[in-house]
């Protein structure tokens, strides 16, 4: 069942909210001196995140061996079919 289309009042309110957001983004840009197109985007220096995990060579080989086994099974199934 498709949703009904928004009313004119809803579209007008959405436009007002969009304009307020744009105004606030411009204010944020003037404060921070950057060009942030959406809230939540920070310069790389300000981002905080987890460190990239590194896998041991043994773990990589185990994963690779499992993948080779899956490929071999797939090729065998294709030859039968």
Order of alpha helices (4+ residues) and beta strands (2+ residues): alpha-alpha
